[in-house]
């Protein structure tokens, strides 16, 4: 039986390998379509529907398919697994471009303004991003946190993920008792984002 750390390890290894071996990017045509679609979001319902769509797209290939393919093949690297990872990477890049353009045009989706899924769409997409991509989103998240549009726990979670993708391990707080606000301060220093 494969332990829980192995699928994550293999997934990370695959992504690093593919990123170094293959240039994936959102095409200029896709970027134009994304911008056109996001500029067309005029009403509250339009925006909420789009953010719900973003969340669903982010989760579409995260429904256990990776683990299922890995288990079916005894943990071996196969063409099927390689294609799955490639699809996931393409979808993540597309969602990152969508989320970034949404933020540029409409700003951060605040809790209470939209339903829970819509409000969590962009932070969830950022959680599934590399350090380099997460760093591009950092100013938006920092502003959202500072203006009360992102709660401390969510912001701290995203900073923990940034630290983990940069250093390969989770950040360890020095004291045993702390609040999310303490984590935020410590992580901003540790990531040299101050």
Beta strands, then each sheet from edge to edge (+ up, - down):
end
